């Protein structure tokens, strides 16, 4: 596996790959890799000729009081995992190269970025879209792979790709969970033993919602009420949001229908975790 740090060099290498009519699969990450990331790598390896992974903790998507400096980093560990998976190239840029002095250009997907996570993390998706577009332009992939855990992010990136005619196929892969149901996240590292136990309330409340729907419940207000009540019984949990929305525009719906997204964000202690499930009758 070759590591490239300079954007200019990455552009030249990717153009060389495309000149040989080789397809490129791309997995953008912020590092501290887990099985969820590796599932994306494997899908890229399965479908494309060349797999490129990026590791870049993007300062533009963190708010002033968020965990940019504390975000977990372990490059040696990540390199070992990527080599084991047979990744072809790692793009590992520096912030000063991605956002040089005088940088002023940002990308927004209006109408989607201010809902759900965007409502409580203003500017977050502007930072996400900006860095993803830059990475797409530098890496030049045919396919890009993201995890369904970040359902809103996937929807926004797909819309950006469509609106800007980027010609990239964005694929979302299923959430990877621990055996007890906790969705994998790099931020799980922040959780102490009691918080780790408490964090199970996210997946359990979504499981309860799915059971309600399977028994015939379609009214979203009743489902939200049940989810909130279940989370509320966990002393270490504090709800950021619980919403049931359509899977395209992220607007609230009154009744469950095909492709409905149940999404939630919950603080466990100081750690903000997200989870979701797509449901339908």
Kinemage of the C-alpha trace (Angstrom):
@kinemage 1
@onewidth
@group {chain A} dominant
@subgroup {mainchain}
@vectorlist {calphas} color= white
{ca unk a 1} P 0.000 0.000 0.000
{ca unk a 2} L 1.340 3.389 -1.003
{ca unk a 3} L 0.649 6.479 1.114
{ca unk a 4} L 0.252 9.851 -0.597
{ca unk a 5} L 0.016 13.106 1.331
{ca unk a 6} L 0.173 15.853 -1.313
{ca unk a 7} L -3.112 16.545 -3.171
{ca unk a 8} L -1.217 17.289 -6.399
{ca unk a 9} L 0.511 13.929 -6.323
{ca unk a 10} L -2.769 12.159 -5.589
{ca unk a 11} L -4.352 13.848 -8.620
{ca unk a 12} L -1.510 12.711 -10.870
{ca unk a 13} L -1.628 9.139 -9.590
{ca unk a 14} L -5.406 8.851 -9.925
{ca unk a 15} L -5.292 10.255 -13.449
{ca unk a 16} L -2.683 7.648 -14.300
{ca unk a 17} L -4.962 4.906 -13.003
{ca unk a 18} L -7.891 6.181 -15.040
{ca unk a 19} L -5.693 6.480 -18.144
{ca unk a 20} L -5.172 2.730 -17.890
{ca unk a 21} L -8.979 2.306 -17.860
{ca unk a 22} L -8.879 1.030 -14.295
{ca unk a 23} L -11.859 1.764 -12.060
{ca unk a 24} L -11.361 3.530 -8.730
{ca unk a 25} L -13.301 2.842 -5.551
{ca unk a 26} L -12.973 5.411 -2.774
{ca unk a 27} L -13.608 5.184 0.967
{ca unk a 28} L -13.280 8.571 2.719
{ca unk a 29} L -12.727 8.285 6.482
{ca unk a 30} L -11.547 10.284 9.479
{ca unk a 31} L -9.456 7.365 10.662
{ca unk a 32} L -9.548 5.323 13.855
{ca unk a 33} L -10.930 2.600 11.650
{ca unk a 34} L -13.358 -0.102 12.715
{ca unk a 35} L -15.219 -2.962 11.069
{ca unk a 36} L -17.756 -0.564 9.578
{ca unk a 37} L -15.022 1.199 7.600
{ca unk a 38} L -13.478 -2.120 6.620
{ca unk a 39} L -16.796 -3.372 5.236
{ca unk a 40} L -16.709 -0.414 2.836
{ca unk a 41} L -13.132 -1.247 1.863
{ca unk a 42} L -14.105 -4.840 1.097
{ca unk a 43} L -16.992 -3.734 -1.094
{ca unk a 44} L -14.671 -1.457 -3.028
{ca unk a 45} L -12.150 -4.265 -3.403
{ca unk a 46} L -14.910 -6.515 -4.700
{ca unk a 47} L -16.276 -4.060 -7.246
{ca unk a 48} L -13.362 -1.954 -8.486
{ca unk a 49} L -9.835 -2.333 -9.814
{ca unk a 50} L -8.197 0.122 -7.407
{ca unk a 51} L -9.237 0.954 -3.856
{ca unk a 52} L -8.216 4.287 -2.347
{ca unk a 53} L -8.893 5.200 1.283
{ca unk a 54} L -8.480 8.684 2.719
{ca unk a 55} L -7.837 9.556 6.347
{ca unk a 56} L -8.485 13.182 7.166
{ca unk a 57} L -10.005 14.584 10.359
{ca unk a 58} L -11.813 17.479 8.742
{ca unk a 59} L -11.754 20.618 10.909
{ca unk a 60} L -14.461 22.272 8.795
{ca unk a 61} L -17.171 19.909 10.036
{ca unk a 62} L -16.540 20.415 13.749
{ca unk a 63} L -18.193 23.183 15.729
{ca unk a 64} L -16.222 25.405 18.144
{ca unk a 65} L -17.231 23.317 21.185
{ca unk a 66} L -16.969 19.912 19.504
{ca unk a 67} L -14.303 17.239 19.759
{ca unk a 68} L -11.912 18.030 16.886
{ca unk a 69} L -8.760 17.973 19.008
{ca unk a 70} L -9.915 14.973 21.041
{ca unk a 71} L -11.154 12.947 18.066
{ca unk a 72} L -9.411 9.543 18.256
{ca unk a 73} L -6.377 9.099 16.023
{ca unk a 74} L -4.093 6.090 15.603
{ca unk a 75} L -2.367 6.125 12.229
{ca unk a 76} L -0.151 3.089 12.879
{ca unk a 77} L -3.178 0.984 13.753
{ca unk a 78} L -5.090 2.250 10.717
{ca unk a 79} L -2.197 1.508 8.371
{ca unk a 80} L -1.973 -2.063 9.647
{ca unk a 81} L -5.693 -2.614 9.096
{ca unk a 82} L -5.636 -1.151 5.593
{ca unk a 83} L -2.599 -3.204 4.572
{ca unk a 84} L -4.305 -6.340 5.827
{ca unk a 85} L -7.338 -5.552 3.650
{ca unk a 86} L -5.168 -5.037 0.582
{ca unk a 87} L -5.896 -1.351 0.047
{ca unk a 88} L -3.957 0.030 -2.916
{ca unk a 89} L -3.506 3.667 -1.893
{ca unk a 90} L -3.954 5.772 1.232
{ca unk a 91} L -4.498 9.504 0.821
{ca unk a 92} L -3.420 11.214 4.048
{ca unk a 93} L -3.440 14.977 3.480
{ca unk a 94} L -2.548 17.725 5.908
{ca unk a 95} L -5.123 20.374 6.840
{ca unk a 96} L -2.883 23.156 5.514
{ca unk a 97} L -2.988 21.528 2.079
{ca unk a 98} L -6.743 20.968 2.092
{ca unk a 99} L -7.483 24.435 3.483
{ca unk a 100} L -4.519 26.659 2.585
{ca unk a 101} L -4.273 30.241 3.872
{ca unk a 102} L -7.009 32.374 2.333
{ca unk a 103} L -9.341 29.450 1.700
{ca unk a 104} L -12.918 30.737 1.236
{ca unk a 105} L -14.956 28.261 -0.817
{ca unk a 106} L -17.609 26.073 0.777
{ca unk a 107} L -20.355 23.788 -0.531
{ca unk a 108} L -23.907 23.542 0.781
{ca unk a 109} L -26.890 21.350 -0.037
{ca unk a 110} L -29.783 23.537 1.008
{ca unk a 111} L -32.998 22.050 2.302
{ca unk a 112} L -31.299 18.912 3.620
{ca unk a 113} L -28.355 20.152 5.673
{ca unk a 114} L -30.383 21.971 8.361
{ca unk a 115} L -32.500 19.004 9.459
{ca unk a 116} L -31.788 16.223 11.974
{ca unk a 117} L -28.081 16.477 12.893
{ca unk a 118} L -27.745 19.731 10.995
{ca unk a 119} L -30.255 21.419 13.274
{ca unk a 120} L -28.099 20.957 16.359
{ca unk a 121} L -24.736 21.040 14.549
{ca unk a 122} L -24.974 24.189 12.403
{ca unk a 123} L -22.353 24.268 9.668
{ca unk a 124} L -21.536 20.583 10.042
{ca unk a 125} L -22.768 19.471 6.640
{ca unk a 126} L -21.269 22.486 4.916
{ca unk a 127} L -17.931 21.210 6.169
{ca unk a 128} L -18.753 17.631 5.149
{ca unk a 129} L -19.811 18.570 1.621
{ca unk a 130} L -16.818 20.831 1.122
{ca unk a 131} L -14.252 18.225 2.095
{ca unk a 132} L -16.005 15.388 0.259
{ca unk a 133} L -16.179 17.413 -2.942
{ca unk a 134} L -12.488 18.272 -2.617
{ca unk a 135} L -11.646 14.623 -2.023
{ca unk a 136} L -13.741 13.562 -5.003
{ca unk a 137} L -11.937 16.071 -7.220
{ca unk a 138} L -8.522 14.937 -5.970
{ca unk a 139} L -9.116 11.176 -6.012
{ca unk a 140} L -11.397 11.020 -9.057
{ca unk a 141} L -13.331 7.884 -8.075
{ca unk a 142} L -15.903 5.971 -10.049
{ca unk a 143} L -17.502 4.640 -6.852
{ca unk a 144} L -17.586 6.069 -3.330
{ca unk a 145} L -18.634 4.083 -0.272
{ca unk a 146} L -20.298 5.344 2.901
{ca unk a 147} L -22.003 3.748 5.908
{ca unk a 148} L -25.763 3.894 6.420
{ca unk a 149} L -25.211 4.914 10.051
{ca unk a 150} L -24.652 8.418 8.668
{ca unk a 151} L -27.935 8.292 6.740
{ca unk a 152} L -28.358 12.061 6.451
{ca unk a 153} L -24.777 12.486 5.277
{ca unk a 154} L -25.264 9.844 2.565
{ca unk a 155} L -28.445 11.521 1.321
{ca unk a 156} L -26.755 14.925 1.208
{ca unk a 157} L -23.682 13.629 -0.612
{ca unk a 158} L -25.831 11.801 -3.166
{ca unk a 159} L -27.722 15.032 -3.822
{ca unk a 160} L -24.491 16.970 -4.193
{ca unk a 161} L -23.170 14.414 -6.685
{ca unk a 162} L -26.432 14.561 -8.641
{ca unk a 163} L -26.719 18.344 -8.684
{ca unk a 164} L -23.085 18.915 -9.686
{ca unk a 165} L -23.056 16.139 -12.323
{ca unk a 166} L -20.014 14.503 -10.760
{ca unk a 167} L -20.669 11.121 -12.352
{ca unk a 168} L -19.748 9.185 -9.195
{ca unk a 169} L -21.787 6.256 -7.944
{ca unk a 170} L -22.331 6.734 -4.208
{ca unk a 171} L -23.186 3.517 -2.389
{ca unk a 172} L -24.397 3.195 1.201
{ca unk a 173} L -23.673 -0.055 3.018
{ca unk a 174} L -25.548 -1.424 6.049
{ca unk a 175} L -24.731 -0.398 9.592
{ca unk a 176} L -22.230 -2.730 11.242
{ca unk a 177} L -23.030 -3.472 14.866
{ca unk a 178} L -21.408 -5.087 17.868
{ca unk a 179} L -22.924 -8.455 18.867
{ca unk a 180} L -25.058 -6.652 21.474
{ca unk a 181} L -26.441 -4.214 18.877
{ca unk a 182} L -24.375 -1.065 19.412
{ca unk a 183} L -23.629 0.614 16.088
{ca unk a 184} L -19.898 0.823 15.470
{ca unk a 185} L -18.473 4.334 15.748
{ca unk a 186} L -15.022 5.764 16.324
{ca unk a 187} L -16.577 7.792 19.141
{ca unk a 188} L -17.484 4.629 21.042
{ca unk a 189} L -13.903 4.851 22.309
{ca unk a 190} L -14.978 7.730 24.536
{ca unk a 191} L -17.412 5.536 26.486
{ca unk a 192} L -16.565 4.206 29.920
{ca unk a 193} L -17.917 0.777 30.971
{ca unk a 194} L -21.178 2.137 32.393
{ca unk a 195} L -21.643 4.472 29.430
{ca unk a 196} L -20.985 1.614 27.028
{ca unk a 197} L -23.794 -0.328 28.678
{ca unk a 198} L -26.072 2.712 28.613
{ca unk a 199} L -25.381 3.296 24.918
{ca unk a 200} L -27.304 0.122 24.072
{ca unk a 201} L -30.481 2.104 24.633
{ca unk a 202} L -30.119 3.533 21.110
{ca unk a 203} L -30.320 0.235 19.263
{ca unk a 204} L -32.815 -1.214 21.730
{ca unk a 205} L -35.194 1.696 21.293
{ca unk a 206} L -34.985 1.328 17.513
{ca unk a 207} L -35.660 -2.389 17.922
{ca unk a 208} L -38.706 -1.571 20.024
{ca unk a 209} L -39.911 0.780 17.291
{ca unk a 210} L -39.548 -1.963 14.680
{ca unk a 211} L -41.563 -4.329 16.871
{ca unk a 212} L -44.328 -1.749 17.253
{ca unk a 213} L -44.473 -1.328 13.485
{ca unk a 214} L -44.524 -5.089 12.902
{ca unk a 215} L -47.529 -5.281 15.253
{ca unk a 216} L -49.370 -2.754 13.120
{ca unk a 217} L -48.521 0.625 14.673
{ca unk a 218} L -48.233 3.261 11.931
{ca unk a 219} L -48.660 6.554 13.826
{ca unk a 220} L -45.249 8.134 14.168
{ca unk a 221} L -46.140 10.253 17.193
{ca unk a 222} L -46.866 7.123 19.191
{ca unk a 223} L -43.644 5.461 18.042
{ca unk a 224} L -41.590 8.545 18.937
{ca unk a 225} L -43.268 8.649 22.341
{ca unk a 226} L -42.276 5.031 23.001
{ca unk a 227} L -38.680 5.625 21.888
{ca unk a 228} L -38.329 8.714 24.064
{ca unk a 229} L -39.823 6.945 27.058
{ca unk a 230} L -37.392 4.065 26.701
{ca unk a 231} L -34.371 6.359 26.352
{ca unk a 232} L -35.652 8.508 29.202
{ca unk a 233} L -35.408 5.565 31.576
{ca unk a 234} L -31.637 5.436 31.039
{ca unk a 235} L -30.044 7.845 33.560
{ca unk a 236} L -26.880 8.432 31.505
{ca unk a 237} L -28.783 9.257 28.299
{ca unk a 238} L -29.874 12.688 27.105
{ca unk a 239} L -31.846 12.987 23.873
{ca unk a 240} L -30.662 15.369 21.180
{ca unk a 241} L -33.423 14.359 18.775
{ca unk a 242} L -35.722 11.500 17.867
{ca unk a 243} L -37.397 11.944 14.490
{ca unk a 244} L -39.289 9.871 11.956
{ca unk a 245} L -38.924 11.289 8.462
{ca unk a 246} L -39.270 10.357 4.833
{ca unk a 247} L -36.117 8.909 3.346
{ca unk a 248} L -35.684 11.460 0.558
{ca unk a 249} L -36.401 14.954 1.910
{ca unk a 250} L -36.036 14.214 5.637
{ca unk a 251} L -39.383 15.831 6.370
{ca unk a 252} L -41.428 14.513 9.314
{ca unk a 253} L -44.171 12.048 8.451
{ca unk a 254} L -47.326 11.259 10.395
{ca unk a 255} L -47.577 7.617 9.337
{ca unk a 256} L -45.041 4.924 8.551
{ca unk a 257} L -44.648 4.176 4.864
{ca unk a 258} L -42.071 2.466 2.684
{ca unk a 259} L -38.596 3.966 3.105
{ca unk a 260} L -39.360 5.837 6.319
{ca unk a 261} L -36.267 6.705 8.357
{ca unk a 262} L -36.275 6.568 12.147
{ca unk a 263} L -33.249 8.571 13.243
{ca unk a 264} L -31.978 9.554 16.651
{ca unk a 265} L -29.071 11.273 18.308
{ca unk a 266} L -28.434 10.750 22.001
{ca unk a 267} L -25.760 11.970 24.387
{ca unk a 268} L -24.387 9.219 26.602
{ca unk a 269} L -22.537 11.248 29.175
{ca unk a 270} L -20.626 13.747 27.018
{ca unk a 271} L -20.519 11.512 23.933
{ca unk a 272} L -23.029 12.153 21.163
{ca unk a 273} L -24.026 8.982 19.312
{ca unk a 274} L -26.346 8.505 16.337
{ca unk a 275} L -28.273 5.529 15.017
{ca unk a 276} L -31.113 4.884 12.607
{ca unk a 277} L -33.242 2.287 10.894
{ca unk a 278} L -35.206 2.332 7.644
{ca unk a 279} L -38.680 0.859 8.015
{ca unk a 280} L -41.824 0.334 5.988
{ca unk a 281} L -45.149 -1.474 6.149
